Amino acid sequence: MENIWEQVQKLTDKPVTAVTTHVHYDHFGGHQYFPDFYVHEAETDWMNGGFPLTTEQVRNFLMEKPCDFPKDFDVNDYDLFEGVPTKILKDNDTIELGDRTVRVLHTPGHSPGHICFFEEDKGYLYTGDLIYIGELSMVINTDAALK
């Protein structure tokens, strides 16, 4: 996996925190390169060995078509990232971005701790895999979704 932190440092000299919308393997793997990252409280156990899929299952998902990896990518070298977030987020927490503020909205369904970020001053909603064009295949725990 490429070190995204090296690319981020080329773009800014300001402090950068990685904040994930949800802890699925295709959204949090690069967190290993960030000294500062946040996740929602409902998914902290997923970051510490409790992810509901095995590494082998994830590797198989990664190789499903369409996949467009660099030529030197070897799926056998892929491992699920585990780490301790520097901050645990909850519904309605705010994240200060200098002269901008975003509010954390807990939007479970796609995953137990899926979150969106609402920038009220601009009326912007930033999402992960909650709102997008296309088809989404997923398994939902209906008991958890109804709570």
N, CA, C and O atoms as a GROMACS GRO file, in nm:
protein
  588
    1MET      N    1   0.085  -0.118   0.000
    1MET     CA    2   0.000   0.000   0.000
    1MET      C    3   0.089   0.124   0.000
    1MET      O    4   0.189   0.130   0.071
    2GLU      N    5   0.051   0.220  -0.080
    2GLU     CA    6   0.126   0.344  -0.089
    2GLU      C    7   0.108   0.427   0.038
    2GLU      O    8   0.004   0.422   0.103
    3ASN      N    9   0.210   0.503   0.072
    3ASN     CA   10   0.207   0.589   0.189
    3ASN      C   11   0.146   0.723   0.151
    3ASN      O   12   0.214   0.810   0.097
    4ILE      N   13   0.017   0.740   0.179
    4ILE     CA   14  -0.053   0.863   0.142
    4ILE      C   15  -0.003   0.983   0.222
    4ILE      O   16  -0.015   1.097   0.176
    5TRP      N   17   0.053   0.960   0.339
    5TRP     CA   18   0.104   1.069   0.422
    5TRP      C   19   0.212   1.147   0.348
    5TRP      O   20   0.220   1.269   0.360
    6GLU      N   21   0.295   1.076   0.272
    6GLU     CA   22   0.400   1.144   0.195
    6GLU      C   23   0.339   1.241   0.094
    6GLU      O   24   0.392   1.350   0.074
    7GLN      N   25   0.230   1.203   0.031
    7GLN     CA   26   0.162   1.290  -0.066
    7GLN      C   27   0.096   1.409   0.004
    7GLN      O   28   0.101   1.522  -0.046
    8VAL      N   29   0.034   1.384   0.119
    8VAL     CA   30  -0.032   1.491   0.194
    8VAL      C   31   0.070   1.597   0.235
    8VAL      O   32   0.041   1.716   0.228
    9GLN      N   33   0.188   1.555   0.277
    9GLN     CA   34   0.291   1.650   0.320
    9GLN      C   35   0.338   1.738   0.204
    9GLN      O   36   0.386   1.849   0.227
   10LYS      N   37   0.325   1.692   0.082
   10LYS     CA   38   0.360   1.773  -0.035
   10LYS      C   39   0.255   1.882  -0.061
   10LYS      O   40   0.285   1.983  -0.124
   11LEU      N   41   0.133   1.860  -0.011
   11LEU     CA   42   0.023   1.953  -0.036
   11LEU      C   43   0.010   2.062   0.070
   11LEU      O   44  -0.037   2.172   0.040
   12THR      N   45   0.053   2.032   0.194
   12THR     CA   46   0.034   2.129   0.301
   12THR      C   47   0.137   2.108   0.411
   12THR      O   48   0.187   1.997   0.432
   13ASP      N   49   0.167   2.217   0.480
   13ASP     CA   50   0.252   2.206   0.598
   13ASP      C   51   0.169   2.221   0.726
   13ASP      O   52   0.223   2.229   0.836
   14LYS      N   53   0.037   2.226   0.709
   14LYS     CA   54  -0.054   2.239   0.824
   14LYS      C   55  -0.080   2.102   0.886
   14LYS      O   56  -0.060   2.000   0.820
   15PRO      N   57  -0.123   2.098   1.011
   15PRO     CA   58  -0.156   1.970   1.074
   15PRO      C   59  -0.272   1.902   0.998
   15PRO      O   60  -0.366   1.969   0.956
   16VAL      N   61  -0.264   1.772   0.983
   16VAL     CA   62  -0.366   1.696   0.912
   16VAL      C   63  -0.412   1.580   1.000
   16VAL      O   64  -0.331   1.506   1.056
   17THR      N   65  -0.543   1.566   1.010
   17THR     CA   66  -0.604   1.454   1.083
   17THR      C   67  -0.687   1.375   0.984
   17THR      O   68  -0.766   1.432   0.909
   18ALA      N   69  -0.671   1.244   0.983
   18ALA     CA   70  -0.755   1.158   0.900
   18ALA      C   71  -0.882   1.126   0.979
   18ALA      O   72  -0.876   1.078   1.093
   19VAL      N   73  -0.995   1.153   0.918
   19VAL     CA   74  -1.123   1.125   0.981
   19VAL      C   75  -1.203   1.040   0.883
   19VAL      O   76  -1.235   1.085   0.773
   20THR      N   77  -1.234   0.918   0.923
   20THR     CA   78  -1.300   0.826   0.831
   20THR      C   79  -1.451   0.829   0.850
   20THR      O   80  -1.501   0.843   0.961
   21THR      N   81  -1.523   0.814   0.739
   21THR     CA   82  -1.669   0.807   0.749
   21THR      C   83  -1.714   0.673   0.804
   21THR      O   84  -1.821   0.663   0.865
   22HIS      N   85  -1.633   0.570   0.784
   22HIS     CA   86  -1.663   0.438   0.839
   22HIS      C   87  -1.542   0.347   0.825
   22HIS      O   88  -1.455   0.368   0.741
   23VAL      N   89  -1.539   0.247   0.910
   23VAL     CA   90  -1.423   0.159   0.918
   23VAL      C   91  -1.446   0.034   0.833
   23VAL      O   92  -1.457  -0.077   0.885
   24HIS      N   93  -1.453   0.055   0.702
   24HIS     CA   94  -1.449  -0.055   0.606
   24HIS      C   95  -1.310  -0.055   0.545
   24HIS      O   96  -1.245   0.049   0.537
   25TYR      N   97  -1.264  -0.172   0.504
   25TYR     CA   98  -1.126  -0.189   0.457
   25TYR      C   99  -1.087  -0.094   0.343
   25TYR      O  100  -0.970  -0.062   0.327
   26ASP      N  101  -1.185  -0.049   0.265
   26ASP     CA  102  -1.152   0.041   0.155
   26ASP      C  103  -1.156   0.188   0.195
   26ASP      O  104  -1.145   0.276   0.110
   27HIS      N  105  -1.172   0.215   0.324
   27HIS     CA  106  -1.178   0.354   0.371
   27HIS      C  107  -1.075   0.388   0.479
   27HIS      O  108  -1.048   0.506   0.501
   28PHE      N  109  -1.018   0.289   0.546
   28PHE     CA  110  -0.931   0.324   0.657
   28PHE      C  111  -0.790   0.266   0.649
   28PHE      O  112  -0.712   0.284   0.742
   29GLY      N  113  -0.756   0.199   0.542
   29GLY     CA  114  -0.624   0.138   0.532
   29GLY      C  115  -0.510   0.239   0.541
   29GLY      O  116  -0.406   0.209   0.599
   30GLY      N  117  -0.528   0.356   0.485
   30GLY     CA  118  -0.424   0.458   0.487
   30GLY      C  119  -0.406   0.526   0.621
   30GLY      O  120  -0.312   0.604   0.638
   31HIS      N  121  -0.495   0.499   0.715
   31HIS     CA  122  -0.482   0.562   0.847
   31HIS      C  123  -0.352   0.524   0.916
   31HIS      O  124  -0.304   0.596   1.003
   32GLN      N  125  -0.293   0.412   0.876
   32GLN     CA  126  -0.168   0.369   0.939
   32GLN      C  127  -0.056   0.471   0.919
   32GLN      O  128   0.041   0.471   0.994
   33TYR      N  129  -0.069   0.557   0.820
   33TYR     CA  130   0.034   0.655   0.792
   33TYR      C  131   0.011   0.788   0.863
   33TYR      O  132   0.097   0.876   0.858
   34PHE      N  133  -0.102   0.804   0.929
   34PHE     CA  134  -0.136   0.930   0.994
   34PHE      C  135  -0.116   0.918   1.146
   34PHE      O  136  -0.170   0.826   1.208
   35PRO      N  137  -0.040   1.008   1.204
   35PRO     CA  138  -0.022   1.003   1.349
   35PRO      C  139  -0.148   1.043   1.426
   35PRO      O  140  -0.158   1.020   1.546
   36ASP      N  141  -0.243   1.104   1.355
   36ASP     CA  142  -0.365   1.155   1.419
   36ASP      C  143  -0.485   1.113   1.335
   36ASP      O  144  -0.498   1.157   1.221
   37PHE      N  145  -0.574   1.028   1.391
   37PHE     CA  146  -0.695   0.989   1.317
   37PHE      C  147  -0.810   0.966   1.413
   37PHE      O  148  -0.792   0.927   1.529
   38TYR      N  149  -0.933   0.992   1.361
   38TYR     CA  150  -1.056   0.981   1.440
   38TYR      C  151  -1.149   0.877   1.377
   38TYR      O  152  -1.152   0.861   1.255
   39VAL      N  153  -1.226   0.808   1.462
   39VAL     CA  154  -1.332   0.718   1.416
   39VAL      C  155  -1.450   0.730   1.511
   39VAL      O  156  -1.436   0.778   1.624
   40HIS      N  157  -1.567   0.686   1.466
   40HIS     CA  158  -1.686   0.686   1.550
   40HIS      C  159  -1.676   0.578   1.657
   40HIS      O  160  -1.616   0.472   1.635
   41GLU      N  161  -1.735   0.606   1.771
   41GLU     CA  162  -1.727   0.514   1.885
   41GLU      C  163  -1.780   0.374   1.855
   41GLU      O  164  -1.733   0.277   1.916
   42ALA      N  165  -1.876   0.361   1.764
   42ALA     CA  166  -1.935   0.230   1.734
   42ALA      C  167  -1.841   0.139   1.656
   42ALA      O  168  -1.869   0.020   1.640
   43GLU      N  169  -1.728   0.193   1.609
   43GLU     CA  170  -1.638   0.110   1.528
   43GLU      C  171  -1.496   0.102   1.582
   43GLU      O  172  -1.405   0.058   1.511
   44THR      N  173  -1.476   0.144   1.706
   44THR     CA  174  -1.341   0.136   1.762
   44THR      C  175  -1.296  -0.009   1.776
   44THR      O  176  -1.177  -0.038   1.762
   45ASP      N  177  -1.388  -0.100   1.805
   45ASP     CA  178  -1.348  -0.241   1.816
   45ASP      C  179  -1.305  -0.297   1.682
   45ASP      O  180  -1.222  -0.388   1.677
   46TRP      N  181  -1.360  -0.245   1.572
   46TRP     CA  182  -1.319  -0.290   1.438
   46TRP      C  183  -1.174  -0.251   1.411
   46TRP      O  184  -1.104  -0.319   1.335
   47MET      N  185  -1.128  -0.144   1.473
   47MET     CA  186  -0.990  -0.099   1.454
   47MET      C  187  -0.892  -0.181   1.537
   47MET      O  188  -0.770  -0.170   1.520
   48ASN      N  189  -0.944  -0.264   1.626
   48ASN     CA  190  -0.859  -0.339   1.719
   48ASN      C  191  -0.883  -0.488   1.711
   48ASN      O  192  -0.895  -0.556   1.813
   49GLY      N  193  -0.890  -0.540   1.588
   49GLY     CA  194  -0.900  -0.684   1.568
   49GLY      C  195  -1.041  -0.738   1.561
   49GLY      O  196  -1.059  -0.859   1.545
   50GLY      N  197  -1.143  -0.653   1.572
   50GLY     CA  198  -1.281  -0.700   1.572
   50GLY      C  199  -1.353  -0.683   1.440
   50GLY      O  200  -1.476  -0.693   1.436
   51PHE      N  201  -1.279  -0.657   1.331
   51PHE     CA  202  -1.345  -0.640   1.202
   51PHE      C  203  -1.417  -0.769   1.167
   51PHE      O  204  -1.360  -0.877   1.183
   52PRO      N  205  -1.541  -0.761   1.118
   52PRO     CA  206  -1.624  -0.882   1.101
   52PRO      C  207  -1.586  -0.972   0.983
   52PRO      O  208  -1.650  -1.076   0.964
   53LEU      N  209  -1.485  -0.936   0.905
   53LEU     CA  210  -1.439  -1.022   0.796
   53LEU      C  211  -1.295  -1.062   0.821
   53LEU      O  212  -1.219  -0.988   0.884
   54THR      N  213  -1.258  -1.177   0.771
   54THR     CA  214  -1.118  -1.219   0.782
   54THR      C  215  -1.035  -1.146   0.677
   54THR      O  216  -1.088  -1.091   0.580
   55THR      N  217  -0.906  -1.145   0.698
   55THR     CA  218  -0.816  -1.084   0.601
   55THR      C  219  -0.831  -1.152   0.465
   55THR      O  220  -0.828  -1.084   0.362
   56GLU      N  221  -0.847  -1.283   0.464
   56GLU     CA  222  -0.863  -1.356   0.338
   56GLU      C  223  -0.991  -1.313   0.265
   56GLU      O  224  -0.988  -1.296   0.143
   57GLN      N  225  -1.101  -1.294   0.337
   57GLN     CA  226  -1.224  -1.247   0.274
   57GLN      C  227  -1.205  -1.108   0.212
   57GLN      O  228  -1.250  -1.082   0.101
   58VAL      N  229  -1.137  -1.021   0.285
   58VAL     CA  230  -1.112  -0.886   0.234
   58VAL      C  231  -1.024  -0.892   0.110
   58VAL      O  232  -1.051  -0.821   0.012
   59ARG      N  233  -0.921  -0.973   0.112
   59ARG     CA  234  -0.834  -0.986  -0.006
   59ARG      C  235  -0.915  -1.032  -0.127
   59ARG      O  236  -0.893  -0.983  -0.238
   60ASN      N  237  -1.007  -1.126  -0.106
   60ASN     CA  238  -1.092  -1.171  -0.217
   60ASN      C  239  -1.181  -1.058  -0.269
   60ASN      O  240  -1.197  -1.043  -0.390
   61PHE      N  241  -1.238  -0.979  -0.179
   61PHE     CA  242  -1.320  -0.864  -0.221
   61PHE      C  243  -1.236  -0.765  -0.301
   61PHE      O  244  -1.282  -0.712  -0.402
   62LEU      N  245  -1.114  -0.741  -0.257
   62LEU     CA  246  -1.026  -0.646  -0.326
   62LEU      C  247  -1.002  -0.687  -0.471
   62LEU      O  248  -0.986  -0.601  -0.558
   63MET      N  249  -0.998  -0.816  -0.496
   63MET     CA  250  -0.964  -0.863  -0.630
   63MET      C  251  -1.086  -0.879  -0.722
   63MET      O  252  -1.070  -0.916  -0.838
   64GLU      N  253  -1.206  -0.850  -0.671
   64GLU     CA  254  -1.324  -0.857  -0.757
   64GLU      C  255  -1.315  -0.749  -0.864
   64GLU      O  256  -1.259  -0.642  -0.841
   65LYS      N  257  -1.369  -0.776  -0.980
   65LYS     CA  258  -1.370  -0.680  -1.091
   65LYS      C  259  -1.471  -0.570  -1.059
   65LYS      O  260  -1.571  -0.602  -0.996
   66PRO      N  261  -1.454  -0.448  -1.096
   66PRO     CA  262  -1.331  -0.398  -1.156
   66PRO      C  263  -1.229  -0.365  -1.048
   66PRO      O  264  -1.265  -0.311  -0.944
   67CYS      N  265  -1.106  -0.397  -1.070
   67CYS     CA  266  -0.999  -0.356  -0.979
   67CYS      C  267  -0.887  -0.295  -1.063
   67CYS      O  268  -0.854  -0.345  -1.171
   68ASP      N  269  -0.830  -0.190  -1.012
   68ASP     CA  270  -0.728  -0.116  -1.087
   68ASP      C  271  -0.615  -0.081  -0.990
   68ASP      O  272  -0.607   0.030  -0.939
   69PHE      N  273  -0.529  -0.179  -0.966
   69PHE     CA  274  -0.419  -0.160  -0.872
   69PHE      C  275  -0.290  -0.129  -0.946
   69PHE      O  276  -0.276  -0.161  -1.064
   70PRO      N  277  -0.196  -0.067  -0.876
   70PRO     CA  278  -0.064  -0.048  -0.937
   70PRO      C  279  -0.002  -0.184  -0.973
   70PRO      O  280  -0.035  -0.286  -0.911
   71LYS      N  281   0.085  -0.184  -1.071
   71LYS     CA  282   0.145  -0.309  -1.118
   71LYS      C  283   0.218  -0.384  -1.009
   71LYS      O  284   0.223  -0.507  -1.011
   72ASP      N  285   0.275  -0.312  -0.912
   72ASP     CA  286   0.352  -0.379  -0.807
   72ASP      C  287   0.265  -0.421  -0.686
   72ASP      O  288   0.319  -0.469  -0.586
   73PHE      N  289   0.132  -0.403  -0.695
   73PHE     CA  290   0.044  -0.441  -0.585
   73PHE      C  291   0.034  -0.593  -0.576
   73PHE      O  292   0.008  -0.661  -0.676
   74ASP      N  293   0.055  -0.645  -0.456
   74ASP     CA  294   0.039  -0.788  -0.430
   74ASP      C  295  -0.064  -0.803  -0.320
   74ASP      O  296  -0.039  -0.766  -0.205
   75VAL      N  297  -0.180  -0.855  -0.355
   75VAL     CA  298  -0.289  -0.868  -0.260
   75VAL      C  299  -0.249  -0.952  -0.138
   75VAL      O  300  -0.307  -0.936  -0.031
   76ASN      N  301  -0.153  -1.040  -0.154
   76ASN     CA  302  -0.108  -1.123  -0.042
   76ASN      C  303  -0.034  -1.043   0.064
   76ASN      O  304  -0.016  -1.090   0.176
   77ASP      N  305   0.010  -0.923   0.030
   77ASP     CA  306   0.076  -0.836   0.126
   77ASP      C  307  -0.024  -0.747   0.201
   77ASP      O  308   0.014  -0.675   0.294
   78TYR      N  309  -0.151  -0.752   0.160
   78TYR     CA  310  -0.252  -0.665   0.221
   78TYR      C  311  -0.293  -0.721   0.357
   78TYR      O  312  -0.324  -0.839   0.370
   79ASP      N  313  -0.294  -0.635   0.457
   79ASP     CA  314  -0.344  -0.669   0.591
   79ASP      C  315  -0.441  -0.562   0.636
   79ASP      O  316  -0.430  -0.446   0.595
   80LEU      N  317  -0.536  -0.600   0.719
   80LEU     CA  318  -0.629  -0.504   0.777
   80LEU      C  319  -0.556  -0.418   0.879
   80LEU      O  320  -0.487  -0.470   0.967
   81PHE      N  321  -0.570  -0.289   0.866
   81PHE     CA  322  -0.506  -0.197   0.960
   81PHE      C  323  -0.573  -0.206   1.096
   81PHE      O  324  -0.696  -0.210   1.107
   82GLU      N  325  -0.492  -0.209   1.199
   82GLU     CA  326  -0.540  -0.201   1.336
   82GLU      C  327  -0.466  -0.088   1.405
   82GLU      O  328  -0.345  -0.072   1.386
   83GLY      N  329  -0.538  -0.009   1.484
   83GLY     CA  330  -0.475   0.102   1.553
   83GLY      C  331  -0.568   0.165   1.653
   83GLY      O  332  -0.686   0.132   1.660
   84VAL      N  333  -0.514   0.256   1.729
   84VAL     CA  334  -0.591   0.326   1.832
   84VAL      C  335  -0.612   0.469   1.786
   84VAL      O  336  -0.516   0.544   1.771
   85PRO      N  337  -0.738   0.508   1.765
   85PRO     CA  338  -0.766   0.646   1.722
   85PRO      C  339  -0.722   0.747   1.828
   85PRO      O  340  -0.724   0.717   1.947
   86THR      N  341  -0.684   0.865   1.783
   86THR     CA  342  -0.648   0.971   1.877
   86THR      C  343  -0.772   1.040   1.933
   86THR      O  344  -0.764   1.108   2.035
   87LYS      N  345  -0.886   1.020   1.866
   87LYS     CA  346  -1.013   1.076   1.917
   87LYS      C  347  -1.126   0.985   1.875
   87LYS      O  348  -1.130   0.935   1.762
   88ILE      N  349  -1.219   0.963   1.968
   88ILE     CA  350  -1.340   0.886   1.942
   88ILE      C  351  -1.454   0.985   1.921
   88ILE      O  352  -1.480   1.070   2.006
   89LEU      N  353  -1.521   0.974   1.806
   89LEU     CA  354  -1.629   1.067   1.773
   89LEU      C  355  -1.765   1.012   1.813
   89LEU      O  356  -1.788   0.891   1.812
   90LYS      N  357  -1.855   1.104   1.848
   90LYS     CA  358  -1.994   1.072   1.880
   90LYS      C  359  -2.084   1.164   1.800
   90LYS      O  360  -2.041   1.267   1.748
   91ASP      N  361  -2.210   1.125   1.790
   91ASP     CA  362  -2.310   1.206   1.720
   91ASP      C  363  -2.311   1.348   1.775
   91ASP      O  364  -2.311   1.367   1.897
   92ASN      N  365  -2.312   1.446   1.688
   92ASN     CA  366  -2.317   1.589   1.718
   92ASN      C  367  -2.187   1.648   1.770
   92ASN      O  368  -2.184   1.765   1.808
   93ASP      N  369  -2.078   1.571   1.773
   93ASP     CA  370  -1.948   1.631   1.802
   93ASP      C  371  -1.917   1.731   1.691
   93ASP      O  372  -1.972   1.723   1.581
   94THR      N  373  -1.830   1.825   1.720
   94THR     CA  374  -1.787   1.918   1.616
   94THR      C  375  -1.636   1.904   1.595
   94THR      O  376  -1.562   1.871   1.688
   95ILE      N  377  -1.595   1.930   1.474
   95ILE     CA  378  -1.454   1.930   1.438
   95ILE      C  379  -1.422   2.069   1.386
   95ILE      O  380  -1.484   2.116   1.290
   96GLU      N  381  -1.327   2.134   1.450
   96GLU     CA  382  -1.288   2.270   1.412
   96GLU      C  383  -1.180   2.264   1.305
   96GLU      O  384  -1.080   2.194   1.321
   97LEU      N  385  -1.202   2.336   1.196
   97LEU     CA  386  -1.108   2.339   1.084
   97LEU      C  387  -1.058   2.481   1.061
   97LEU      O  388  -1.063   2.532   0.949
   98GLY      N  389  -1.012   2.543   1.165
   98GLY     CA  390  -0.969   2.683   1.153
   98GLY      C  391  -1.090   2.772   1.152
   98GLY      O  392  -1.155   2.789   1.254
   99ASP      N  393  -1.121   2.829   1.036
   99ASP     CA  394  -1.237   2.918   1.026
   99ASP      C  395  -1.362   2.844   0.981
   99ASP      O  396  -1.462   2.907   0.944
  100ARG      N  397  -1.359   2.712   0.985
  100ARG     CA  398  -1.474   2.629   0.946
  100ARG      C  399  -1.501   2.524   1.055
  100ARG      O  400  -1.409   2.480   1.123
  101THR      N  401  -1.627   2.487   1.068
  101THR     CA  402  -1.667   2.386   1.166
  101THR      C  403  -1.757   2.285   1.097
  101THR      O  404  -1.848   2.322   1.022
  102VAL      N  405  -1.732   2.157   1.121
  102VAL     CA  406  -1.821   2.053   1.071
  102VAL      C  407  -1.876   1.976   1.191
  102VAL      O  408  -1.808   1.955   1.291
  103ARG      N  409  -2.002   1.937   1.178
  103ARG     CA  410  -2.068   1.860   1.284
  103ARG      C  411  -2.076   1.715   1.241
  103ARG      O  412  -2.106   1.685   1.126
  104VAL      N  413  -2.048   1.626   1.334
  104VAL     CA  414  -2.053   1.482   1.310
  104VAL      C  415  -2.198   1.435   1.323
  104VAL      O  416  -2.264   1.461   1.423
  105LEU      N  417  -2.246   1.368   1.220
  105LEU     CA  418  -2.380   1.310   1.222
  105LEU      C  419  -2.367   1.158   1.214
  105LEU      O  420  -2.317   1.105   1.115
  106HIS      N  421  -2.411   1.090   1.316
  106HIS     CA  422  -2.406   0.943   1.316
  106HIS      C  423  -2.516   0.893   1.223
  106HIS      O  424  -2.634   0.917   1.247
  107THR      N  425  -2.477   0.823   1.116
  107THR     CA  426  -2.571   0.775   1.013
  107THR      C  427  -2.550   0.625   0.991
  107THR      O  428  -2.506   0.585   0.883
  108PRO      N  429  -2.581   0.543   1.090
  108PRO     CA  430  -2.557   0.399   1.076
  108PRO      C  431  -2.647   0.338   0.969
  108PRO      O  432  -2.750   0.395   0.932
  109GLY      N  433  -2.606   0.223   0.923
  109GLY     CA  434  -2.681   0.153   0.819
  109GLY      C  435  -2.583   0.082   0.728
  109GLY      O  436  -2.583  -0.041   0.719
  110HIS      N  437  -2.499   0.158   0.662
  110HIS     CA  438  -2.395   0.097   0.580
  110HIS      C  439  -2.292   0.027   0.669
  110HIS      O  440  -2.238  -0.077   0.633
  111SER      N  441  -2.268   0.085   0.784
  111SER     CA  442  -2.186   0.025   0.888
  111SER      C  443  -2.236   0.082   1.021
  111SER      O  444  -2.302   0.186   1.022
  112PRO      N  445  -2.206   0.016   1.133
  112PRO     CA  446  -2.260   0.061   1.262
  112PRO      C  447  -2.217   0.202   1.303
  112PRO      O  448  -2.291   0.273   1.370
  113GLY      N  449  -2.098   0.242   1.261
  113GLY     CA  450  -2.048   0.373   1.301
  113GLY      C  451  -2.033   0.470   1.187
  113GLY      O  452  -1.955   0.566   1.196
  114HIS      N  453  -2.106   0.448   1.078
  114HIS     CA  454  -2.096   0.540   0.964
  114HIS      C  455  -2.133   0.680   1.010
  114HIS      O  456  -2.231   0.700   1.082
  115ILE      N  457  -2.054   0.778   0.965
  115ILE     CA  458  -2.083   0.917   0.999
  115ILE      C  459  -2.074   1.004   0.873
  115ILE      O  460  -2.004   0.972   0.778
  116CYS      N  461  -2.148   1.112   0.877
  116CYS     CA  462  -2.140   1.218   0.777
  116CYS      C  463  -2.093   1.343   0.849
  116CYS      O  464  -2.096   1.350   0.972
  117PHE      N  465  -2.050   1.440   0.773
  117PHE     CA  466  -2.003   1.566   0.828
  117PHE      C  467  -2.084   1.678   0.767
  117PHE      O  468  -2.092   1.691   0.645
  118PHE      N  469  -2.146   1.760   0.853
  118PHE     CA  470  -2.231   1.868   0.806
  118PHE      C  471  -2.165   2.000   0.836
  118PHE      O  472  -2.134   2.032   0.952
  119GLU      N  473  -2.142   2.077   0.731
  119GLU     CA  474  -2.087   2.212   0.745
  119GLU      C  475  -2.204   2.309   0.729
  119GLU      O  476  -2.239   2.351   0.619
  120GLU      N  477  -2.262   2.343   0.843
  120GLU     CA  478  -2.387   2.421   0.844
  120GLU      C  479  -2.373   2.556   0.775
  120GLU      O  480  -2.463   2.597   0.703
  121ASP      N  481  -2.262   2.626   0.797
  121ASP     CA  482  -2.245   2.759   0.738
  121ASP      C  483  -2.255   2.757   0.585
  121ASP      O  484  -2.301   2.854   0.525
  122LYS      N  485  -2.211   2.648   0.523
  122LYS     CA  486  -2.215   2.638   0.378
  122LYS      C  487  -2.328   2.550   0.329
  122LYS      O  488  -2.359   2.549   0.210
  123GLY      N  489  -2.391   2.476   0.420
  123GLY     CA  490  -2.498   2.385   0.381
  123GLY      C  491  -2.446   2.260   0.312
  123GLY      O  492  -2.519   2.197   0.236
  124TYR      N  493  -2.319   2.224   0.340
  124TYR     CA  494  -2.258   2.107   0.275
  124TYR      C  495  -2.268   1.984   0.366
  124TYR      O  496  -2.250   1.993   0.487
  125LEU      N  497  -2.298   1.871   0.305
  125LEU     CA  498  -2.298   1.742   0.375
  125LEU      C  499  -2.194   1.654   0.306
  125LEU      O  500  -2.203   1.628   0.187
  126TYR      N  501  -2.097   1.609   0.384
  126TYR     CA  502  -1.992   1.521   0.332
  126TYR      C  503  -2.024   1.379   0.378
  126TYR      O  504  -2.043   1.354   0.496
  127THR      N  505  -2.030   1.286   0.281
  127THR     CA  506  -2.068   1.149   0.314
  127THR      C  507  -1.959   1.052   0.269
  127THR      O  508  -1.864   1.089   0.200
  128GLY      N  509  -1.975   0.928   0.310
  128GLY     CA  510  -1.887   0.821   0.262
  128GLY      C  511  -1.966   0.736   0.166
  128GLY      O  512  -1.993   0.778   0.053
  129ASP      N  513  -2.004   0.618   0.208
  129ASP     CA  514  -2.081   0.528   0.124
  129ASP      C  515  -2.230   0.534   0.158
  129ASP      O  516  -2.300   0.434   0.148
  130LEU      N  517  -2.276   0.649   0.199
  130LEU     CA  518  -2.416   0.663   0.236
  130LEU      C  519  -2.499   0.716   0.120
  130LEU      O  520  -2.610   0.669   0.096
  131ILE      N  521  -2.446   0.814   0.050
  131ILE     CA  522  -2.516   0.875  -0.063
  131ILE      C  523  -2.421   0.879  -0.181
  131ILE      O  524  -2.315   0.942  -0.174
  132TYR      N  525  -2.457   0.812  -0.288
  132TYR     CA  526  -2.375   0.814  -0.408
  132TYR      C  527  -2.454   0.756  -0.524
  132TYR      O  528  -2.560   0.697  -0.505
  133ILE      N  529  -2.403   0.774  -0.643
  133ILE     CA  530  -2.467   0.722  -0.763
  133ILE      C  531  -2.420   0.578  -0.783
  133ILE      O  532  -2.301   0.550  -0.772
  134GLY      N  533  -2.512   0.488  -0.811
  134GLY     CA  534  -2.475   0.349  -0.836
  134GLY      C  535  -2.544   0.254  -0.742
  134GLY      O  536  -2.628   0.293  -0.660
  135GLU      N  537  -2.508   0.129  -0.755
  135GLU     CA  538  -2.569   0.024  -0.675
  135GLU      C  539  -2.475  -0.014  -0.562
  135GLU      O  540  -2.354  -0.021  -0.580
  136LEU      N  541  -2.531  -0.039  -0.445
  136LEU     CA  542  -2.453  -0.080  -0.330
  136LEU      C  543  -2.501  -0.215  -0.284
  136LEU      O  544  -2.619  -0.234  -0.256
  137SER      N  545  -2.411  -0.308  -0.275
  137SER     CA  546  -2.442  -0.440  -0.220
  137SER      C  547  -2.390  -0.442  -0.078
  137SER      O  548  -2.272  -0.417  -0.054
  138MET      N  549  -2.478  -0.473   0.016
  138MET     CA  550  -2.434  -0.476   0.155
  138MET      C  551  -2.529  -0.563   0.237
  138MET      O  552  -2.641  -0.592   0.196
  139VAL      N  553  -2.481  -0.602   0.351
  139VAL     CA  554  -2.562  -0.677   0.446
  139VAL      C  555  -2.588  -0.584   0.563
  139VAL      O  556  -2.495  -0.526   0.618
  140ILE      N  557  -2.714  -0.571   0.600
  140ILE     CA  558  -2.750  -0.483   0.712
  140ILE      C  559  -2.806  -0.568   0.824
  140ILE      O  560  -2.890  -0.655   0.802
  141ASN      N  561  -2.758  -0.543   0.944
  141ASN     CA  562  -2.814  -0.606   1.062
  141ASN      C  563  -2.941  -0.526   1.095
  141ASN      O  564  -2.934  -0.417   1.150
  142THR      N  565  -3.057  -0.582   1.061
  142THR     CA  566  -3.183  -0.506   1.075
  142THR      C  567  -3.214  -0.476   1.220
  142THR      O  568  -3.276  -0.374   1.249
  143ASP      N  569  -3.173  -0.562   1.312
  143ASP     CA  570  -3.198  -0.534   1.453
  143ASP      C  571  -3.124  -0.407   1.496
  143ASP      O  572  -3.180  -0.322   1.565
  144ALA      N  573  -2.998  -0.394   1.454
  144ALA     CA  574  -2.919  -0.277   1.489
  144ALA      C  575  -2.970  -0.154   1.417
  144ALA      O  576  -2.971  -0.045   1.474
  145ALA      N  577  -3.014  -0.170   1.292
  145ALA     CA  578  -3.060  -0.056   1.214
  145ALA      C  579  -3.190   0.002   1.270
  145ALA      O  580  -3.218   0.120   1.251
  146LEU      N  581  -3.269  -0.079   1.338
  146LEU     CA  582  -3.396  -0.033   1.391
  146LEU      C  583  -3.384   0.035   1.526
  146LEU      O  584  -3.479   0.099   1.572
  147LYS      N  585  -3.270   0.022   1.591
  147LYS     CA  586  -3.252   0.084   1.724
  147LYS      C  587  -3.234   0.232   1.714
  147LYS      O  588  -3.217   0.298   1.816
   0.00000   0.00000   0.00000
